[in-house]
């Protein structure tokens, strides 16, 4: 996978971004992988919460949580592509993640995002 240079990390509190919580949000950032936005978080709970309140994080963006070995895709209900889901939603056996998106997303971006997500998830297989 080809990476570009975009990466911005933020350390803030939920209260500062309108979440109304006092606890600190751990660092997170975004990079571009094969024309897909990949957001890196320190926990699946932060990833889930940010899909609900960060307007820059869009449906279909990839969620990468190395500390928990989870890779997911943003949606109204953010879903993990890895077996372990953490605080993201899991995809039950027999279902295809492609059929579960709640929000509109172009088929092209969805396919690119799932390819990137599944590629990143291969490093966690068997763990």
C-alpha positions in Angstrom: 0.0 0.0 0.0 1.2 3.4 -0.9 1.2 6.1 1.9 1.1 9.8 1.5 2.5 12.3 4.0 -0.7 13.6 5.6 -0.7 13.0 9.3 -2.0 15.3 12.1 -2.1 14.2 15.7 -4.3 15.8 18.3 -4.3 15.6 22.0 -7.4 17.2 23.4 -10.3 16.7 25.8 -13.8 15.6 24.9 -15.1 18.8 26.4 -13.1 20.9 23.9 -14.7 19.2 20.9 -18.2 19.4 22.3 -18.5 16.0 23.8 -19.2 17.2 27.3 -16.9 14.7 28.9 -14.1 15.7 31.2 -11.7 12.8 30.5 -8.9 13.3 28.1 -9.1 12.0 24.6 -5.9 10.2 23.7 -3.9 11.1 20.6 -5.4 10.4 17.2 -4.5 11.2 13.7 -5.3 10.7 10.0 -3.2 9.6 7.1 -4.0 8.8 3.5 -3.4 5.2 2.2 -4.3 4.5 -1.4 -6.6 7.5 -1.5 -8.5 6.3 1.6 -8.5 8.2 4.9 -7.1 6.1 7.7 -7.6 7.3 11.3 -5.4 6.0 14.0 -6.6 5.9 17.6 -5.3 4.7 20.9 -8.5 2.8 21.8 -11.6 1.4 20.1 -13.8 3.5 22.5 -12.1 6.7 21.3 -12.5 5.5 17.7 -16.2 4.8 18.1 -16.8 8.1 19.9 -15.0 10.1 17.2 -17.1 8.6 14.5 -20.0 10.2 16.2 -18.7 13.7 16.8 -15.8 14.5 14.4 -17.2 16.0 11.2 -13.9 15.3 9.4 -14.2 11.5 9.9 -16.5 10.3 7.1 -18.5 7.1 6.5 -16.1 4.5 5.0 -13.0 5.9 6.5 -10.7 3.3 8.0 -10.3 3.1 11.8 -6.9 1.7 12.9 -6.4 0.9 16.6 -2.9 -0.8 16.9 -3.0 -1.1 20.8 -6.1 -3.4 20.5 -5.2 -5.0 17.1 -8.5 -3.8 15.6 -9.2 -2.4 12.2 -12.6 -1.1 11.4 -14.7 1.1 9.0 -16.5 4.3 10.1 -20.3 4.4 9.8 -23.3 5.2 12.0 -22.4 1.9 13.6 -18.6 1.6 13.1 -17.7 -2.0 12.3 -14.6 -4.0 12.8 -13.1 -6.0 9.9 -10.9 -7.9 12.4 -12.3 -10.8 14.5 -11.7 -8.8 17.7 -13.9 -5.7 17.6 -13.3 -4.0 21.0 -15.9 -1.2 21.3 -16.7 -1.3 17.6 -19.5 -3.4 16.2 -18.6 -6.9 15.0 -19.9 -8.4 11.8 -21.7 -11.7 12.5 -20.6 -14.7 10.5 -22.6 -15.1 7.3 -22.9 -11.3 6.8 -20.9 -9.2 4.4 -19.7 -5.8 5.7 -20.4 -4.4 2.3 -24.2 -4.9 2.9 -24.3 -3.4 6.3 -23.4 0.3 5.7 -26.3 2.5 7.1 -25.2 5.8 5.4 -24.7 6.4 1.7 -21.2 5.9 0.4 -20.0 5.5 -3.1 -19.3 2.0 -4.1 -15.8 3.0 -5.3 -14.8 4.5 -2.0 -16.3 1.6 0.0 -14.4 -0.9 -2.1 -11.1 1.0 -1.7 -11.6 1.5 2.0 -12.4 -2.2 2.6 -9.3 -3.2 0.6 -7.2 -0.9 2.7 -8.8 -2.1 6.0 -8.5 -5.7 5.1 -4.9 -5.2 4.1 -4.1 -3.6 7.5 -6.0 -6.3 9.3 -3.9 -9.1 7.9 -1.1 -8.1 10.3 -3.4 -9.0 13.2 -4.6 -12.3 11.9 -3.9 -15.2 14.2 -3.4 -13.0 17.2 
